[in-house]
Amino acid sequence: MQDVLEFGNLEAQPLHALSPRDRILKTASDLFYRFSIHTVGVDRIIAESGVAKMTFYKHFPSKADLIATYLRHNSAVWFQMLATASEKAGLSPLERVLAIFDALDESFRAPSFRGCPFVKGLAEFGPEANSPDVQAIIAAYFKDLHEFVASLVKPLALNRPEQAALQILSLIQGSIVIAQSTRDPAVAEANRDAARSLLEGGSMGLPLASSMVA
């Protein structure tokens, strides 16, 4: 939660109002997300954040340390967003799953949306990369997302809950990639409908009285 609060404060404040460390992190987060991690160098981050090189390395001994912090922040913010959406009062178990797509819809409509940092990270830090700490954070994100979705699917008492969780994950990730490539936020609603059809289908074993509030 502290990561979420810290990152939210960074986003809300102008660069000049932040501490040197937070200026570095906010600048790097913006540049990494808008461009790519590998194409943005330390010198550019130092220049745009307005800190001295010595100050940068005092807070982040290496670019890998900065990348790891950036990814941890993004993971914390993303999961807090999902938790906030899915834990609203009065939602049925099915609606808690579908709330993920409502959160995606809001995210896709933001002018700053440029895809998923972790999908991009997979491309930049594949098996050949010699960045075990960064690779571990990326792997942990996808594992945690799987577990989060599985925890929402479990109360539905499906015949094949693990398969359903994988299918919902596919709809989530597909929504993000398509929204990034087409700039059409309607994909979130379309895949929300697909998720509902999937989970209400008789083959998955969901009772028809799925609107019952948990």
C-alpha positions in Angstrom: 0.0 0.0 0.0 2.9 2.4 0.7 4.0 1.9 -2.9 0.6 2.9 -4.1 0.4 6.0 -2.0 3.9 7.0 -3.0 3.3 6.5 -6.7 0.0 8.3 -6.5 1.6 11.3 -4.8 4.3 11.4 -7.5 1.6 11.5 -10.2 -0.3 14.3 -8.5 2.5 16.7 -7.9 4.6 18.8 -10.3 8.2 17.7 -10.8 9.7 20.8 -9.0 7.7 20.0 -5.8 9.3 16.5 -5.4 12.4 15.3 -3.6 15.4 14.5 -5.9 14.6 10.7 -5.6 11.0 11.2 -6.5 11.9 13.5 -9.4 14.1 10.8 -10.8 11.4 8.1 -10.3 8.6 10.2 -11.8 10.7 11.2 -14.8 11.9 7.7 -15.4 8.4 6.3 -15.1 7.0 8.7 -17.7 9.9 8.1 -20.1 10.0 4.3 -19.7 6.2 4.1 -20.2 6.0 6.5 -23.2 9.1 5.1 -25.0 10.8 1.9 -23.7 13.1 1.0 -20.9 16.0 0.1 -23.2 15.8 3.3 -25.3 15.8 5.7 -22.4 19.3 6.2 -21.0 20.3 7.3 -17.5 21.7 10.6 -18.9 18.3 11.6 -20.3 16.6 10.8 -17.0 19.2 12.9 -15.1 18.7 15.8 -17.5 15.0 15.8 -17.5 14.6 15.2 -13.8 17.1 18.1 -13.1 19.3 16.2 -10.6 23.0 15.8 -10.5 24.6 12.5 -11.7 25.9 11.9 -8.2 22.4 12.4 -6.8 21.0 9.9 -9.2 23.5 7.2 -8.3 23.1 7.9 -4.6 19.4 6.9 -4.9 19.7 4.3 -7.7 23.1 2.7 -7.8 22.3 1.3 -11.3 19.7 1.6 -14.0 18.5 -1.9 -13.1 17.6 -0.6 -9.6 15.6 2.2 -11.1 13.8 -0.2 -13.5 13.0 -2.6 -10.6 11.5 0.3 -8.6 9.5 1.5 -11.6 8.0 -2.0 -12.2 7.2 -2.5 -8.5 5.3 0.8 -8.4 3.3 -0.1 -11.5 2.4 -3.5 -10.1 1.3 -2.0 -6.8 -0.8 0.7 -8.5 -2.4 -1.8 -10.9 -3.4 -4.3 -8.2 -4.8 -1.5 -6.0 -6.9 -0.4 -9.0 -8.2 -3.9 -9.5 -8.9 -4.4 -5.8 -10.8 -1.1 -5.6 -12.9 -2.0 -8.6 -13.7 -5.6 -7.5 -14.3 -4.9 -3.8 -17.1 -2.4 -4.2 -20.0 -3.1 -1.9 -23.0 -5.0 -3.3 -21.2 -6.8 -6.2 -22.1 -10.4 -6.8 -19.2 -12.9 -7.3 -19.7 -12.7 -11.1 -19.8 -8.9 -11.0 -16.5 -8.9 -9.1 -14.8 -10.6 -12.0 -16.5 -8.3 -14.6 -15.4 -5.2 -12.6 -11.9 -5.9 -13.8 -13.0 -4.9 -17.3 -14.7 -1.8 -15.9 -11.4 -0.8 -14.5 -9.7 -1.5 -17.8 -12.3 0.6 -19.6 -11.4 3.6 -17.4 -7.7 3.1 -17.9 -8.0 2.8 -21.7 -9.8 6.1 -21.9 -7.0 8.0 -20.2 -4.9 10.1 -22.6 -1.8 8.7 -21.1 -2.6 5.0 -21.8 0.1 3.3 -23.7 -0.4 -0.4 -22.9 0.9 -2.6 -20.1 4.4 -2.0 -18.8 4.8 -5.7 -18.0 3.8 -6.9 -21.5 6.4 -4.4 -22.8 8.8 -5.7 -20.2 8.4 -9.3 -21.5 9.7 -8.1 -24.9 12.6 -6.1 -23.4 13.6 -8.6 -20.8 13.2 -12.0 -22.4 15.0 -15.2 -21.5 18.3 -14.0 -23.0 18.4 -10.9 -20.9 20.9 -10.8 -18.1 18.6 -9.0 -15.7 17.4 -11.6 -13.1 15.9 -9.0 -10.7 13.9 -7.3 -13.3 12.8 -10.6 -14.9 11.7 -11.8 -11.4 9.5 -8.8 -10.9 7.9 -9.2 -14.3 7.3 -12.9 -13.6 5.9 -12.2 -10.2 3.5 -9.7 -11.7 1.9 -12.2 -14.1 1.8 -14.8 -11.3 0.1 -12.4 -9.0 -2.4 -11.4 -11.7 -3.2 -15.1 -12.3 -3.7 -15.7 -8.6 -5.9 -12.5 -8.3 -8.2 -13.6 -11.1 -8.3 -17.2 -9.7 -9.4 -15.8 -6.3 -12.3 -14.0 -7.9 -13.3 -17.0 -10.0 -13.2 -19.4 -7.1 -16.5 -18.3 -5.4 -18.3 -19.0 -8.7 -18.0 -22.7 -8.0 -17.3 -23.6 -11.6 -16.5 -27.1 -12.8 -13.2 -26.0 -14.2 -12.1 -22.9 -12.3 -8.5 -23.0 -13.4 -9.5 -23.1 -17.1 -11.9 -20.2 -16.5 -9.2 -18.2 -14.8 -6.8 -18.7 -17.7 -9.6 -17.6 -20.2 -10.3 -14.5 -18.2 -6.6 -13.7 -18.1 -6.5 -14.1 -21.9 -9.4 -11.6 -22.2 -7.7 -9.1 -19.9 -4.3 -9.2 -21.7 -6.0 -9.3 -25.1 -8.0 -6.2 -24.1 -4.9 -4.3 -23.1 -3.0 -5.1 -26.3 -5.9 -4.4 -28.6 -6.6 -1.1 -26.8 -3.0 -0.1 -27.2 -2.9 -1.0 -30.9 -6.3 0.5 -31.9 -6.8 3.2 -29.4 -10.4 2.0 -29.1 -11.5 1.7 -25.5 -14.6 -0.2 -26.6 -12.6 -3.5 -26.4 -13.0 -3.5 -22.6 -16.8 -3.6 -22.8 -16.7 -6.2 -25.6 -14.5 -8.5 -23.6 -16.6 -7.8 -20.5 -19.5 -9.3 -22.4 -17.3 -12.2 -23.5 -16.3 -12.8 -19.9 -19.9 -12.8 -18.8 -20.9 -15.3 -21.6 -18.0 -17.5 -20.7 -18.7 -17.6 -17.0 -22.5 -18.0 -17.4 -22.1 -20.8 -19.9 -23.4 -24.1 -18.8 -20.1 -25.9 -19.8 -18.3 -23.9 -17.1 -20.8 -25.0 -14.4 -21.9 -21.6 -13.1 -25.3 -21.6 -11.4 -27.8 -19.4 -13.3 -28.5 -17.5 -10.1 -25.2 -15.7 -10.6 -26.6 -12.3 -9.6 -26.8 -13.4 -5.9 -24.7 -11.0 -3.8 -21.9 -12.6 -1.9 
